[in-house]
Amino acid sequence: SSSSSSSSSSGSSSSSSSDSDLSSDDGGLFDSLPKLPSLKQRGRKKKKSTKEKRRFRRYSSNDSFNDSFIAQPPPPKENAPTDAEIRKILREDSATFADSNCNWVRRSSRQPCKSVLKSTGVRDLVDKLKSNDPDMVVLKLKKYLNDPDIAPVIMNATLDALEENTNCQALYIQNFNKAMLNDQMLHLLRILQSPKCRIWCLNVGETYNVSDKTWTKFAKGLKHTKVTHMYASEHTITPMLKERFRDVIRKNRVKHELHIDPNNLDVIVRCTHCWWNPINAKVLQPFIQNTGYEQILHDETTLGLKGTTDGRNVDTI
């Protein structure tokens, strides 16, 4: 028994010694290997929780509105060919196709709706805009362009004339869905951003054929205008864009006093159908009572208390 115990003890001691040798060898082996960096040292980030992702998405969408947008002028248009140039082109074409058997047909260069520009209403509007006629101070386009389905070429001519105008203060350009497209909205923004433009009241109403991207540019660029009172249909813009519009026009009210100047009251009382009508300004109330406009204080539609389009009066704005 003593021999067996001694043998077992010797066996255990030998095994322990061998284990210790192995561990020492392994330790030396692992110590010689390079240590891998941690996740933080490797630049890997922990995955964001759903709540953090939602918060980041909300902040990033709000931060995108902090950027401004300046509408750039379109590239210059090419001048129309002169009569001499047209005759030269026709002579060259005749010489080219004289000996061939193909039938060459001259295509018409007439632009659709171009003749409408010579109509009485359009010419009257353009002339009054360019001459700063007193009727243009509060401009309601439906008075001159009574067809809501006018072509873009007519709106382009109107905006070109408006770009030369310096006396218009309120512009009602609502419900021209076939004429007010992305290009026309950016053209309007470029006019509003012009230093000589005096428009501070704007009603674009229901404008359905403008993309969300263009509306966003319009909202960003509005901070570089004088617009202090506005209306755009909630059917055409998102609630977030509406709040953005309202926030910008409130801040714009420190840029000038056209909307609260008692000497400009004749214009202010005609600026209705906005999200907030300028006639509601507290500083104007004493002057309204003393200048013969006291009945306005009891007109809910003029004050905007019944909504901008209450009573289906969108066509009489």
Order of alpha helices (4+ residues) and beta strands (2+ residues): alpha-alpha-alpha-alpha-beta-alpha-beta-alpha-beta-alpha-beta-alpha-alpha-alpha-alpha
